[in-house]
């Protein structure tokens, strides 16, 4: 697997605990350079809310981008990343707020974003954008959401091809987010929103109909008491049964 990404060091390793964990370790040690770290296999991959992310060389693509960022508002970064990935992969790929890519209500990919602060610089942070994409068929045992995989859409795809498709556009999208925030991505997210106009249930106990996302990336849910704006990434949202 080879890739040229101007302005970024590109590292490909056969195995690591977690690409996000490694880049966060480096950031805490003062290493804040732009880097793309790709792992053919992760032994302790992490997803949102502390969930495990399974990965292996044949069946998945796992990587993390580390980059210093200073947007005026960090709200919606994971959604902008999702927009970029979905648009690079296939027209049928949808977005499930706030961190997942779906295909036919099954999870194709996940996003995990972590940041480390610069000492003495409030606005600048080192952002680690972790991405896991299922490439080949996956075992659904124990998963709350059934998996999808890229070869359903692109039968000849492998991890190297998927990385080539997404890496360059993702860097450009992150730079655009830094300059302009989430607002330019709002319409594009809503066009692929897997929950739009569907009855949803939130982990905080509320329920309603999903009405897309705001200019700041908040999920808008029409409930019995009005529009509820969901901003916390700690709240899980699922389509109602």
WOMO-V976204 format. One record per pair of residues at least 4 apart in sequence whose C-alpha atoms are under 7 Angstrom apart, sorted by the first residue. I is the first residue (numbers start at 1). J is the second residue. D is the distance in whole Angstrom. If there is no record, write none. Layout:
i-><I I>
j-><J J>
d-><D D>
//
This chain:
i-><1 3 5 7 8 8 8 9 9 9 10 10 10 11 11 11 12 12 12 13 13 13 14 14 14 15 15 15 15 16 16 16 16 17 17 17 17 18 18 18 18 18 19 19 19 19 19 19 20 20 20 20 21 22 23 23 23 24 25 26 26 27 27 27 32 32 33 34 34 34 35 35 35 36 36 36 37 37 37 38 38 38 39 39 40 40 40 41 41 41 42 42 45 45 45 46 46 46 46 47 47 47 47 48 49 55 55 56 59 59 59 59 60 60 60 60 60 61 61 61 61 61 62 62 62 63 63 63 64 64 64 64 65 65 65 66 66 66 66 67 67 67 68 68 68 68 69 69 69 69 69 70 70 70 70 71 71 71 73 75 75 76 76 76 76 77 77 78 78 78 78 78 79 79 79 79 80 80 80 81 81 81 81 82 82 82 82 83 83 83 84 84 84 84 85 85 85 86 86 86 86 87 88 88 89 92 93 93 93 94 94 94 94 94 94 95 95 95 95 95 95 96 96 96 96 96 96 98 99 99 100 100 100 100 101 101 101 101 102 102 102 102 103 103 103 106 106 106 106 107 107 107 107 108 108 108 108 108 109 109 109 110 110 110 111 111 111 112 112 112 113 113 113 114 114 114 115 115 115 115 116 116 116 117 117 117 118 118 134 134 134 135 135 135 135 135 136 136 136 137 138 140 140 150 151 151 151 157 157 158 159 160 161 162 163 166 167 168 169 170 171 172 173 174 175 176 177 177 182 182 182 182 183 183 185 186 186 186 186 187 188 189 190 190 193 195 195 196 196 196 197 197 197 198 198 198 199 199 199 199 199 200 200 200 200 200 200 200 200 201 201 201 201 201 201 201 202 202 202 202 202 202 203 203 203 204 207 208 208 208 209 209 209 210 210 210 211 211 211 212 212 213 213 213 213 214 214 214 218 218 218 219 219 219 220 220 220 220 221 221 221 222 222 222 223 223>
j-><160 164 168 34 34 35 36 34 35 36 35 36 37 36 37 38 37 38 39 38 39 40 39 40 41 39 40 41 42 39 41 42 43 42 43 44 45 22 42 43 44 45 23 37 38 39 63 64 24 64 128 130 25 26 27 66 128 28 29 30 31 31 32 116 68 126 67 66 67 68 65 66 67 64 65 66 63 64 65 62 63 64 62 63 56 57 62 55 56 57 55 56 52 53 54 50 51 52 53 51 52 53 112 112 234 59 60 60 134 135 136 137 133 134 135 136 159 132 133 134 135 159 131 132 133 130 131 132 128 129 130 131 128 129 130 126 127 128 129 126 127 128 124 125 126 127 124 125 126 127 178 123 124 125 178 178 179 181 181 216 217 80 182 216 217 81 182 82 98 99 111 113 83 98 99 217 84 182 185 85 170 173 174 86 95 99 101 87 188 189 88 169 170 173 89 166 170 90 93 94 101 91 165 166 165 103 101 102 103 101 102 103 192 193 194 100 101 102 192 193 194 100 101 102 193 194 195 233 110 111 107 109 110 111 107 108 109 110 106 107 108 109 107 108 148 145 146 147 148 145 146 147 148 133 134 147 148 149 132 133 134 131 132 133 130 131 132 129 130 131 128 129 130 127 128 129 125 126 127 128 125 126 127 124 125 126 124 125 148 149 150 149 150 151 158 159 149 150 151 149 147 146 147 154 155 156 157 161 162 162 163 164 165 166 167 170 171 172 173 174 175 176 177 178 179 180 181 182 186 215 216 217 215 216 189 190 213 214 215 191 192 193 212 213 212 210 239 210 211 212 209 210 211 209 210 239 208 209 210 239 240 207 208 209 210 237 238 239 240 206 207 208 237 238 239 240 206 207 235 236 237 238 235 236 237 235 223 221 222 223 221 222 223 220 221 222 220 221 222 219 220 217 218 219 220 218 219 220 229 230 231 229 230 231 227 228 229 230 227 228 229 226 227 228 227 228>
d-><5 7 7 7 5 5 7 7 5 6 6 5 6 6 5 6 6 5 6 6 5 6 6 5 6 6 6 5 6 6 7 5 6 5 5 5 6 6 5 7 6 5 6 6 7 7 6 6 6 6 6 6 6 6 6 7 7 6 6 6 5 5 5 7 7 6 7 5 4 7 6 5 7 6 5 6 6 5 6 6 4 7 6 6 6 4 7 6 4 5 6 7 6 5 6 6 6 5 5 5 6 6 6 6 7 7 6 6 6 5 5 7 6 5 5 7 6 6 5 7 7 5 6 4 6 6 6 7 6 5 4 6 6 5 6 7 6 4 6 6 5 7 7 6 4 6 6 6 6 6 7 5 5 6 6 4 6 7 6 6 6 6 5 6 4 6 7 6 7 6 7 7 6 6 7 7 6 6 6 6 7 7 7 6 7 7 7 6 7 6 6 7 6 6 6 6 7 6 6 7 7 7 6 6 7 7 7 6 5 6 5 6 5 6 5 6 5 6 6 5 5 5 6 6 6 5 6 7 6 5 7 6 5 6 6 5 5 6 5 5 5 7 6 6 6 6 5 5 5 6 6 5 5 6 6 6 5 5 5 4 6 6 5 7 6 5 7 6 5 7 6 5 6 6 5 7 6 5 4 6 6 5 7 7 5 6 6 6 7 5 6 5 5 6 6 7 5 7 6 6 6 6 6 6 4 7 6 6 7 6 6 6 6 6 6 6 6 7 6 6 6 6 6 6 6 6 4 6 6 6 6 7 5 7 6 6 7 7 6 6 7 6 6 7 7 6 7 5 6 5 6 5 6 5 6 7 6 4 6 6 5 6 6 6 6 7 5 4 5 6 4 7 6 5 6 6 5 6 7 6 5 6 6 5 6 7 6 6 5 4 5 5 7 6 4 6 5 6 7 6 6 5 5 5 5 5 7 7 6 5 5 6 5 7 6 6 5 6 6 5 6 6 4 6 6 7>
//
